[in-house]
Amino acid sequence: MHKITLKKIPFSQDADNRLRALKGRIGITPNLICRIGFCLSIEESGLPREMEKIENIEREINRYTLLGEYDLTISSLLQAWLVKHKIDVENDNEMNHWFLAHMVRGIDLFNSRVKNISDIGKLVAKY
């Protein structure tokens, strides 16, 4: 079984700007926003848009800071998603690619669905 090998997670200027705006608007740290966003992305139908190499890395978050005790859970969710979508992951670079793609889509989804702190309660109540 292949795994996510990234030690630091890079974010583009656009993603960093969204994370900063969300933190200012609702007071939740970027690592929590990314965790929730990742789960929103995994739940979405279809594939996240293709990731281009991030030329200008604006922010890097240490993987342990980003995922913490949920590292194995996030990795397992990604594995299950790949199997569901019949994506053959032959190397760790592919795992990294899809992980980053879900992080970016997740930030966008979170940003569009959460305008204030009470919206998080609505997301949770859905499940």
Secondary structure, DSSP 4 states (H G I P E B T S, - for coil): ------SEEEEEHHHHHHHHHHHHHH---HHHHHHHHHHHHHHSSSPPPPPPP-SSEEEEEEHHHHHGGGHHHHHHHHHHHHHHTT----SHHHHHHHHHHHHHHHHHHHHHH-SSHHHHHHHHHT-
